[in-house]
Amino acid sequence: MEAVWISLAFVLGFLMRPLGLPPLVGYLLAGFALSAFGFAGGEMLARLAHAGVLLLLFSVGLKLRWKSLVRPEVWGGTLLHMVLIALLIGPVLHWTLGLDVKTAALITLAVSFSSTVVAAKVLEEKKELRAFHGRVAIGVLVVQDIVAVAVLAGAGGHVPSPWALLVLALPLLRKPFLIILEWCGHGELLLLYGLVLALAVGGAGFESVGLSPELGALVMGAVIATHRRAMELSNALWGLKEVFLIGFFLQIGMSGLPSLDTLGWAILLALLLPVKAVLFFFVLVLFRLRARTAFLAALSLATYSEFGLIVANLAVKNGLFGPDWLVMLAVAVALSFAIAAPLNRYAHGLFRILERRLVPFESPRRHPDDKPLHVGYANVLIIGMGRVGAGAYRFFTQRKQRVVGLDSDPGKVEEHKRKGRRVLYADAEDPGLWQNIDLSGVRAIMLAIPDHEANTIAARQLRLAGYKDLICATVLFPEEVKSIIDAGADVAYYYYDEVGVGFAENIWERMNATPQDLTEEEVLASAARAGEQTP
């Protein structure tokens, strides 16, 4: 059985690549195909899917900043959007289908949720989880999950026990969790510790006190998110999480085959996705977000949610409506995944097409995170302040250059600022960034973003904005060189070709350095070694 699941998922996922679709669409189709031939998911697939979702949410939590949840555009935007969905779709279900008010309200609530799995996966793949629109989208999803937990508790789901109050003590346990993380090293213990936090402490721990295991995994990731090794832990879990998530998409597809009537209603719900996205756009613009930020966040939220299926399953168990409704919602969820994934992949291009029509809806008062950027008198601009960008920053400052770094991760920005570096928050893929920034004194721009598409977009936007000087970009794979050069970069550096050259240059400089060329730390280290060798 397992061999059939894995093989069919691989074949259909592989066939999606030439079509420009993400593999997850193939996994969904594999689930429907298995269902058509009478295969059942069973407990093993359910456990695999559940583990994948928990690991994904734990990874999201590792990149989450709690202060982003208390912002008005997050909690206010979420609740306002839910109210608007209820006012628009609820009456339609009540009057056209003859559903009673309670049933119509439950279905409306189910379709108001957006998929945490799809949004988080899409944003993670594009390295946009910590960009402003990514933080807004994840914040909205967390608030939706909290609402879902409350609804499930009130409608006969898992009622939190009095022991659930112990969750409030998690901040007191943060330090022991971080100490253990330090002691785990860099091998298999680190991976195992991540599984313990996500599946045992977060998943099973929260479930044992009547809380959502998904929420628990997210919270546990957020508890250690500020630690310097949080990203290392996320990278260690990446492959395992991706494999387990295949089980989730297979399970959605294997939830059942619809009748013609059920399929028709599911398609109708899928056609309502633009309404959901448009509402999100206008709600977020109302909270003074720029059109681009609101559009990208709205597009990532334009899905139906796996939480909606949980709510619908509860309604079926309570006899509020028949199982056909659950199948219909499952098909609608799957269709929303298939529609949203490719749209999000080309989200930046879609915004460029619609920009002139969307920008007039912006508020004249800008959100603090969406204000224009000023780089001052910098002559070198480094975009992407990870390890490569930070190393380049040190190199240029040691040679008395005026350097400014940009990054879309507020955590990295704050860390660099604590070290005395001039690093600013900015999303390099934002076309408006390059239209509203003065680069007249900048002689060279280094693109060191880990995502190739982001580097390509930034290079193209820089040239469109009229920047004429040097643009250099890093690439992870040799086949990426041509596309970044075509986008406008003058030089592309393939990491693994250049690392040996950089290593040798560093050694050569040290071999030929005078004491005046060395840093204070290097002089002290040299003196210490000389003292050790003295008899």
Phi, psi and omega per residue, in radians:
M1 nan -0.857 -3.110
E2 -1.073 -0.643 3.141
A3 -1.109 -0.640 3.120
V4 -1.167 -0.816 3.116
W5 -0.976 -0.920 -3.039
I6 -1.111 -0.771 -3.080
S7 -1.143 -0.813 -3.111
L8 -1.173 -0.684 3.101
A9 -1.071 -0.732 3.132
F10 -1.134 -0.825 -3.081
V11 -1.060 -0.880 -3.094
L12 -1.250 -0.607 3.051
G13 -1.118 -0.698 3.124
F14 -1.152 -0.651 -3.124
L15 -1.223 -0.345 3.122
M16 -1.274 -0.452 -3.047
R17 -1.067 -0.835 3.120
P18 -1.101 -0.382 -3.139
L19 -1.505 -0.037 -3.128
G20 1.346 0.270 3.136
L21 -1.787 2.624 3.101
P22 -1.227 2.660 -3.118
P23 -1.010 -0.464 -3.088
L24 -1.070 -0.477 3.064
V25 -1.133 -0.693 3.079
G26 -1.124 -0.658 3.116
Y27 -1.126 -0.682 3.093
L28 -1.107 -0.781 3.108
L29 -1.087 -0.647 3.097
A30 -1.080 -0.694 3.106
G31 -1.101 -0.761 3.109
F32 -1.133 -0.680 3.125
A33 -1.124 -0.753 3.107
L34 -1.087 -0.697 3.114
S35 -1.113 -0.681 -3.137
A36 -1.104 -0.550 -3.125
F37 -1.643 0.195 3.007
G38 1.521 0.169 3.113
F39 -1.366 2.421 3.089
A40 -1.884 2.599 -3.099
G41 -1.170 -0.891 3.141
G42 1.386 3.058 -3.051
E43 -1.195 -0.613 -3.090
M44 -1.107 -0.810 3.133
L45 -1.128 -0.662 3.125
A46 -1.085 -0.736 3.130
R47 -1.176 -0.696 3.124
L48 -1.101 -0.783 3.138
A49 -1.104 -0.757 -3.126
H50 -1.090 -0.740 3.125
A51 -1.121 -0.679 3.114
G52 -1.089 -0.752 3.130
V53 -1.133 -0.750 3.135
L54 -1.108 -0.724 3.130
L55 -1.168 -0.648 3.100
L56 -1.111 -0.826 -3.115
L57 -1.179 -0.583 3.049
F58 -1.103 -0.727 3.101
S59 -1.118 -0.683 3.075
V60 -1.091 -0.758 3.129
G61 -1.054 -0.592 3.112
L62 -1.106 -0.353 -3.133
K63 -1.901 0.149 -3.023
L64 -1.631 2.513 3.011
R65 -2.034 2.071 -3.034
W66 -1.042 -0.565 -3.098
K67 -1.131 -0.328 3.100
S68 -1.248 -0.339 -3.121
L69 -1.370 -0.427 -3.067
V70 -1.555 0.081 3.131
R71 -1.340 2.518 -3.091
P72 -1.004 -0.660 -3.102
E73 -1.157 -0.361 -3.138
V74 -1.486 -1.169 -3.079
W75 -1.271 -0.673 3.119
G76 -1.183 -0.753 3.128
G77 -1.116 -0.696 3.135
T78 -1.098 -0.884 -3.086
L79 -1.171 -0.690 3.112
L80 -1.125 -0.699 3.119
H81 -1.113 -0.714 3.118
M82 -1.098 -0.718 3.118
V83 -1.102 -0.764 -3.131
L84 -1.130 -0.722 3.091
I85 -1.065 -0.742 3.137
A86 -1.099 -0.704 -3.116
L87 -1.248 -0.512 -3.090
L88 -1.545 -0.794 -3.008
I89 -1.623 -0.608 -3.121
G90 -0.936 -0.930 3.132
P91 -1.052 -0.591 3.122
V92 -1.095 -0.817 3.130
L93 -1.140 -0.641 -3.098
H94 -1.220 -0.802 -3.036
W95 -1.505 -0.637 -3.068
T96 -1.469 -0.590 -3.096
L97 -1.798 -0.128 3.122
G98 1.255 0.382 3.135
L99 -1.323 2.564 3.072
D100 -1.224 2.896 -3.008
V101 -1.057 -0.737 -3.091
K102 -1.143 -0.759 3.133
T103 -1.139 -0.789 3.121
A104 -1.061 -0.675 3.138
A105 -1.147 -0.705 3.135
L106 -1.145 -0.749 3.128
I107 -1.159 -0.714 3.105
T108 -1.060 -0.750 3.111
L109 -1.098 -0.707 -3.130
A110 -1.067 -0.701 -3.102
V111 -1.466 -0.155 3.104
S112 -1.378 -0.392 3.120
F113 -1.298 2.582 3.048
S114 -1.925 2.710 -3.049
S115 -1.320 2.025 3.053
T116 -1.147 -0.693 -3.089
V117 -1.084 -0.900 -3.079
V118 -1.176 -0.819 -3.120
A119 -1.069 -0.802 -3.127
A120 -1.126 -0.701 -3.125
K121 -1.165 -0.782 -3.130
V122 -1.122 -0.807 -3.135
L123 -1.150 -0.654 3.130
E124 -1.154 -0.770 -3.134
E125 -1.082 -0.592 -3.137
K126 -1.579 0.100 -3.130
K127 1.000 0.706 -3.079
E128 -2.070 0.250 -3.136
L129 -1.085 -0.567 -3.086
R130 -1.826 0.022 2.969
A131 -1.190 2.828 -3.037
F132 -1.026 -0.838 -3.124
H133 -1.151 -0.558 3.092
G134 -1.172 -0.719 3.117
R135 -1.154 -0.667 3.102
V136 -1.122 -0.805 -3.119
A137 -1.081 -0.811 -3.139
I138 -1.139 -0.669 3.083
G139 -1.056 -0.765 3.098
V140 -1.063 -0.734 -3.125
L141 -1.140 -0.670 3.122
V142 -1.142 -0.758 3.109
V143 -1.101 -0.717 3.082
Q144 -1.055 -0.723 3.137
D145 -1.107 -0.670 3.103
I146 -1.122 -0.743 3.083
V147 -1.072 -0.732 -3.137
A148 -1.087 -0.727 3.111
V149 -1.068 -0.748 3.133
A150 -1.110 -0.716 -3.140
V151 -1.148 -0.768 -3.138
L152 -1.084 -0.667 3.129
A153 -1.166 -0.726 -3.092
G154 -1.344 -0.385 -3.067
A155 -1.762 0.228 3.077
G156 1.821 0.217 3.085
G157 -1.467 -2.549 3.137
H158 -1.332 2.006 3.109
V159 -1.504 2.177 3.140
P160 -1.024 2.386 3.098
S161 -1.461 2.890 3.082
P162 -0.986 -0.458 3.135
W163 -1.184 -0.234 3.129
A164 -1.088 -0.382 3.111
L165 -1.114 -0.343 3.110
L166 -1.106 -0.391 3.116
V167 -1.028 -0.524 3.140
L168 -1.138 -0.291 3.135
A169 -1.519 -0.044 -3.114
L170 -0.973 -0.706 3.102
P171 -0.996 -0.516 3.122
L172 -1.256 -0.415 -3.137
L173 -1.633 0.000 -3.071
R174 -1.024 -0.772 -3.086
K175 -1.082 -0.806 3.061
P176 -1.035 -0.680 3.095
F177 -1.049 -0.740 -3.111
L178 -1.217 -0.640 3.110
I179 -1.108 -0.769 3.104
I180 -1.079 -0.692 3.108
L181 -1.035 -0.705 3.113
E182 -1.121 -0.687 -3.065
W183 -1.332 -0.219 -3.038
C184 -1.307 -0.272 -3.122
G185 1.288 -2.658 -3.032
H186 -2.114 0.153 -3.075
G187 -1.802 -2.487 -3.039
E188 -1.188 -0.419 3.105
L189 -1.113 -0.610 3.109
L190 -1.116 -0.788 3.109
L191 -1.083 -0.766 -3.126
L192 -1.150 -0.636 3.121
Y193 -1.145 -0.676 3.063
G194 -1.063 -0.719 3.100
L195 -1.130 -0.688 3.113
V196 -1.082 -0.818 -3.123
L197 -1.129 -0.758 -3.055
A198 -1.319 -0.856 -3.003
L199 -1.591 -0.658 -3.063
A200 -1.566 -1.099 -3.081
V201 -1.194 -0.881 -3.107
G202 -1.309 -0.916 -3.067
G203 -1.261 -1.217 -3.089
A204 -1.157 -0.633 -3.126
G205 -1.087 -0.870 3.127
F206 -1.158 -0.683 -3.127
E207 -1.126 -0.586 -3.111
S208 -1.167 -0.384 3.103
V209 -1.854 0.292 3.037
G210 1.470 0.251 3.102
L211 -1.816 2.880 -3.113
S212 -1.187 2.209 3.076
P213 -1.113 -0.548 3.094
E214 -1.099 -0.760 3.096
L215 -1.116 -0.666 3.132
G216 -1.083 -0.774 3.118
A217 -1.083 -0.728 3.126
L218 -1.098 -0.782 -3.121
V219 -1.107 -0.747 -3.113
M220 -1.138 -0.625 3.049
G221 -1.120 -0.721 -3.123
A222 -1.189 -0.508 -3.128
V223 -1.064 -0.630 -3.102
I224 -1.902 0.241 -3.027
A225 -1.102 -0.522 -3.063
T226 -1.466 -0.100 -3.140
H227 -1.247 2.570 -3.074
R228 -1.129 -0.353 -3.109
R229 -1.759 0.174 -3.140
A230 -1.070 -0.726 -3.141
M231 -1.171 -0.637 3.089
E232 -1.090 -0.727 3.100
L233 -1.124 -0.718 3.108
S234 -1.064 -0.744 3.131
N235 -1.155 -0.640 -3.141
A236 -1.130 -0.593 -3.100
L237 -1.507 -0.168 -2.938
W238 -0.989 -0.936 -3.072
G239 -1.095 -0.748 3.141
L240 -1.097 -0.753 3.138
K241 -1.073 -0.769 -3.120
E242 -1.078 -0.722 -3.136
V243 -1.176 -0.778 -3.134
F244 -1.126 -0.594 -3.123
L245 -1.160 -0.419 3.064
I246 -1.018 -0.663 3.099
G247 -1.065 -0.645 3.127
F248 -1.108 -0.817 -3.101
F249 -1.213 -0.615 3.037
L250 -1.097 -0.730 -3.112
Q251 -1.107 -0.703 3.093
I252 -1.065 -0.784 -3.134
G253 -1.170 -0.532 -3.087
M254 -1.559 0.169 -3.110
S255 -1.224 -0.249 3.064
G256 2.501 2.700 3.097
L257 -1.634 2.355 -3.088
P258 -1.464 2.709 2.940
S259 -1.356 3.057 -3.133
L260 -1.108 -0.718 3.122
D261 -1.121 -0.784 3.139
T262 -1.090 -0.726 3.121
L263 -1.096 -0.684 3.128
G264 -1.090 -0.755 3.115
W265 -1.181 -0.620 3.112
A266 -1.136 -0.707 3.111
I267 -1.141 -0.669 3.098
L268 -1.080 -0.737 3.087
L269 -1.108 -0.678 3.107
A270 -1.106 -0.629 3.119
L271 -1.207 -0.305 3.099
L272 -1.461 -0.094 3.131
L273 -1.000 -0.717 3.084
P274 -1.020 -0.599 3.093
V275 -1.098 -0.752 3.123
K276 -1.078 -0.769 -3.138
A277 -1.158 -0.738 3.141
V278 -1.096 -0.722 3.102
L279 -1.079 -0.754 3.101
F280 -1.066 -0.744 -3.131
F281 -1.021 -0.881 -3.071
F282 -1.234 -0.576 3.083
V283 -1.128 -0.778 -3.112
L284 -1.228 -0.645 3.061
V285 -1.108 -0.612 3.105
L286 -1.046 -0.524 3.110
F287 -1.604 0.434 2.992
R288 1.242 0.358 3.005
L289 -1.353 2.598 3.075
R290 -1.173 2.787 -3.097
A291 -1.028 -0.717 -3.115
R292 -1.123 -0.827 -3.139
T293 -1.061 -0.804 -3.134
A294 -1.120 -0.697 -3.124
F295 -1.131 -0.840 -3.106
L296 -1.144 -0.706 3.100
A297 -1.158 -0.752 -3.133
A298 -1.096 -0.702 -3.123
L299 -1.156 -0.664 3.125
S300 -1.235 -0.324 3.134
L301 -1.734 0.041 -3.070
A302 -1.481 1.056 3.084
T303 -2.433 2.959 2.918
Y304 -1.752 2.743 -2.888
S305 -1.882 2.643 2.964
E306 -1.090 -0.479 3.060
F307 -1.158 -0.564 3.071
G308 -1.065 -0.645 3.096
L309 -1.172 -0.622 3.115
I310 -1.137 -0.769 3.104
V311 -1.092 -0.764 -3.134
A312 -1.141 -0.673 3.112
N313 -1.093 -0.678 3.082
L314 -1.118 -0.706 3.132
A315 -1.127 -0.669 3.099
V316 -1.120 -0.758 3.139
K317 -1.103 -0.574 3.139
N318 -1.513 0.047 3.079
G319 1.321 0.333 -3.124
L320 -1.312 -0.571 2.997
F321 -2.727 2.947 -3.012
G322 -1.357 2.948 -3.114
P323 -1.132 -0.363 3.109
D324 -1.049 -0.560 3.119
W325 -1.160 -0.645 3.121
L326 -1.153 -0.734 3.101
V327 -1.115 -0.737 3.131
M328 -1.041 -0.791 3.124
L329 -1.146 -0.646 3.118
A330 -1.093 -0.739 3.107
V331 -1.154 -0.711 3.115
A332 -1.092 -0.709 3.090
V333 -1.082 -0.813 -3.141
A334 -1.084 -0.754 3.105
L335 -1.091 -0.679 3.131
S336 -1.133 -0.630 3.071
F337 -1.093 -0.818 -3.104
A338 -1.122 -0.572 3.138
I339 -1.377 -0.771 -3.015
A340 -1.256 -0.628 -3.049
A341 -1.033 -0.941 3.120
P342 -1.166 -0.603 3.119
L343 -1.093 -0.719 3.114
N344 -1.207 -0.525 3.119
R345 -1.105 -0.609 -3.121
Y346 -1.905 0.501 -3.043
A347 -1.052 -0.744 -3.094
H348 -1.157 -0.691 3.091
G349 -1.162 -0.674 3.106
L350 -1.103 -0.679 3.136
F351 -1.149 -0.668 3.118
R352 -1.058 -0.617 3.119
I353 -1.208 -0.678 -3.051
L354 -1.693 0.012 -2.970
E355 -0.961 -0.821 -3.079
R356 -1.080 -0.533 -3.138
R357 -1.462 -0.438 -3.060
L358 -1.601 -0.602 -3.069
V359 -1.013 -0.665 3.136
P360 -1.023 -0.314 3.127
F361 -1.436 -0.107 -3.127
E362 -1.136 2.578 3.037
S363 -1.339 2.479 3.085
P364 -1.120 -0.394 3.082
R365 -1.621 2.071 -3.067
R366 -1.479 2.556 2.976
H367 -1.148 2.511 -3.110
P368 -0.934 -0.601 -3.135
D369 -1.402 -0.079 -3.085
D370 -2.003 0.298 -3.113
K371 -1.421 2.740 3.118
P372 -1.027 2.730 -3.047
L373 -1.906 2.534 3.095
H374 -2.215 2.163 -3.116
V375 -1.722 -0.009 3.081
G376 1.192 -2.358 -3.048
Y377 -1.758 0.478 -3.125
A378 -1.142 2.514 3.010
N379 -1.953 -0.116 3.033
V380 -2.304 2.266 3.132
L381 -2.075 2.164 3.135
I382 -1.948 2.124 -3.100
I383 -1.876 1.995 -3.043
G384 1.800 1.707 -3.030
M385 -1.828 0.817 2.979
G386 -1.399 -2.637 -3.098
R387 -1.112 -0.768 -3.120
V388 -1.154 -0.846 -3.138
G389 -1.092 -0.711 3.131
A390 -1.136 -0.690 3.095
G391 -1.107 -0.735 3.107
A392 -1.131 -0.664 3.109
Y393 -1.041 -0.816 3.123
R394 -1.081 -0.729 -3.123
F395 -1.035 -0.842 -3.082
F396 -1.245 -0.666 -3.137
T397 -1.187 -0.592 3.073
Q398 -1.130 -0.382 3.117
R399 -1.786 0.400 2.994
K400 1.102 0.504 3.061
Q401 -1.560 2.639 3.085
R402 -1.559 1.875 -2.982
V403 -2.004 2.459 2.990
V404 -2.256 2.370 3.083
G405 -1.882 2.594 3.066
L406 -2.162 2.484 3.061
D407 -2.693 2.602 -3.130
S408 -1.645 0.111 3.109
D409 -1.819 1.893 -3.115
P410 -1.020 -0.567 3.124
G411 -1.097 -0.788 3.105
K412 -1.128 -0.703 3.133
V413 -1.034 -0.814 -3.132
E414 -1.117 -0.695 -3.137
E415 -1.109 -0.778 3.131
H416 -1.156 -0.655 3.122
K417 -1.107 -0.646 3.101
R418 -1.109 -0.470 3.117
K419 -1.538 0.099 3.074
G420 1.479 0.258 -3.137
R421 -1.638 2.622 3.110
R422 -1.579 1.639 -3.125
V423 -2.203 2.299 -3.064
L424 -2.039 2.635 3.059
Y425 -1.386 2.268 3.084
A426 -2.886 2.608 3.072
D427 -1.783 1.883 -3.041
A428 -1.140 -0.324 -3.139
E429 -1.477 -0.056 -3.115
D430 -1.391 1.967 3.126
P431 -1.033 -0.582 -3.137
G432 -1.144 -0.447 3.121
L433 -1.045 -0.814 -3.047
W434 -1.381 -0.304 3.075
Q435 -1.414 -0.348 -3.037
N436 -2.056 0.427 -3.094
I437 -2.228 2.437 -3.136
D438 -1.621 1.935 -3.127
L439 -1.930 0.358 -3.040
S440 -1.075 -0.546 -3.124
G441 -1.655 -0.051 -3.077
V442 -1.465 2.086 -3.109
R443 -1.581 -0.427 -3.111
A444 -2.610 2.463 3.076
I445 -2.138 2.233 3.139
M446 -1.896 2.112 3.115
L447 -1.665 1.868 -3.087
A448 -2.152 0.573 3.100
I449 -1.341 2.396 -3.112
P450 -1.107 -0.376 -3.077
D451 -1.653 2.158 -3.078
H452 -1.122 -0.700 -3.137
E453 -1.088 -0.678 3.124
A454 -1.124 -0.740 3.090
N455 -1.080 -0.725 -3.123
T456 -1.122 -0.787 3.126
I457 -1.088 -0.755 -3.134
A458 -1.092 -0.765 3.132
A459 -1.083 -0.770 -3.133
R460 -1.127 -0.753 -3.127
Q461 -1.163 -0.615 3.097
L462 -1.084 -0.769 3.135
R463 -1.192 -0.686 3.116
L464 -1.137 -0.529 3.121
A465 -1.389 -0.061 3.067
G466 1.694 0.184 3.126
Y467 -1.273 2.223 -3.010
K468 -1.888 -0.261 -3.024
D469 -1.481 -2.836 -2.940
L470 -1.296 2.274 2.996
I471 -2.121 2.123 3.091
C472 -2.029 2.515 -3.106
A473 -2.384 2.594 3.040
T474 -1.703 2.581 3.086
V475 -2.315 2.617 -3.141
L476 -1.600 -0.454 -3.069
F477 -2.285 2.541 -3.097
P478 -1.025 -0.588 -3.097
E479 -1.216 -0.190 -3.139
E480 -1.481 -0.202 -3.062
V481 -1.065 -0.848 -3.057
K482 -1.061 -0.779 -3.063
S483 -1.160 -0.625 -3.140
I484 -1.285 -0.579 3.061
I485 -1.178 -0.752 3.108
D486 -1.086 -0.515 -3.129
A487 -1.322 -0.248 3.090
G488 2.266 -0.091 3.120
A489 -1.252 2.531 3.087
D490 -1.471 -0.607 -3.079
V491 -2.399 2.422 3.050
A492 -2.150 2.228 -3.124
Y493 -1.902 2.040 3.075
Y494 -1.441 2.071 -3.008
Y495 -0.782 -0.945 -2.943
Y496 -1.356 -0.266 2.992
D497 -1.391 -0.609 -2.989
E498 -1.641 -0.305 -3.044
V499 -1.123 -0.649 3.114
G500 -1.163 -0.703 3.121
V501 -1.109 -0.799 3.133
G502 -1.098 -0.700 3.123
F503 -1.084 -0.797 -3.134
A504 -1.154 -0.699 3.109
E505 -1.065 -0.709 3.134
N506 -1.110 -0.744 3.120
I507 -1.143 -0.725 -3.131
W508 -1.080 -0.735 3.114
E509 -1.096 -0.706 -3.136
R510 -1.240 -0.610 3.111
M511 -1.112 -0.579 -3.059
N512 -1.859 0.194 -3.082
A513 -1.411 2.500 2.976
T514 -1.563 2.851 3.111
P515 -0.961 -0.513 3.135
Q516 -1.203 -0.427 -3.104
D517 -1.431 -0.295 -3.056
L518 -1.469 2.651 3.041
T519 -1.327 2.901 -3.134
E520 -1.050 -0.688 -3.133
E521 -1.129 -0.699 -3.136
E522 -1.182 -0.659 3.105
V523 -1.111 -0.788 -3.141
L524 -1.112 -0.701 3.130
A525 -1.128 -0.722 3.127
S526 -1.108 -0.737 3.131
A527 -1.127 -0.675 3.141
A528 -1.134 -0.730 3.120
R529 -1.132 -0.677 3.121
A530 -1.120 -0.664 3.126
G531 -1.153 -0.639 3.130
E532 -1.164 -0.532 -3.086
Q533 -1.495 -0.187 -3.128
T534 -1.353 2.218 -3.114
P535 -1.180 nan nan
